[in-house]
Amino acid sequence: VNMTLLPADDSFGIVFKRTDLDKNNYIKVIPENIDFSKYCSKLKNKYGVYVSTVEHLLATLHSFDINNALIEINSPELPAMDGSSYQFTKKLIDVGLQIQKKPKKVLKILKKISIYNGARSIKVLPSTQLSFSIKINFSNNLIGKDEYLYTHNTKNFIDEICYARTFCISKDIVKLRAAGFGLGGNLNNVIVVDDNKILNDSGLRCSKEFVKHKILDCIGDFYMSGLPLLGSIYATQP
């Protein structure tokens, strides 16, 4: 996969361009383009052109408060990199950012929003900042139950979250690949857990890496609204 991030004008928004296609190949990051998917987050325009696994890059853009960018990509799926947002984050630190002239828009939560799906739930409350309280509960004993409270800003994302990698349980890999997912997955870009051991020689990068990655995903997924968010998010098994 080849992917290039390009500067964009004020009020342009975050837009993907599928350079492997000749027409109808722009996909804007707006709620109307969020598409149903399993195992990843997906955006699709009205012509059926889509990009998937956008959450790790969007988490970085959300965290650096990047409101306008054109993302050219020659594939329907973003590169896995190391399974986290670390390399995207490092690139943006290296290249630097430009402050634009128009006031930015934000999505401010004004009243409580709640969603329940069996044991899973998400609620969002009004707040003057973005924060996440995330709980996970996996049957696998090594991952198990965990929780993390995170206040979102660029520094905290760099220090606490950006390097947390995606993970899977080894017995689920066959199902994932049968569904067409994780075809490029290997021990360089995903933590693989087999019963009570981690198959990656390097082990975990930090304590609570599993729940921190779920926070990373949430930061990216909420930016699919196309706007930075002001709200307190509480999620169980998101």
Order of alpha helices (4+ residues) and beta strands (2+ residues): beta-beta-beta-beta-beta-beta-alpha-beta-alpha-beta-beta-beta-beta-beta-beta-alpha-beta-beta-alpha-beta-beta
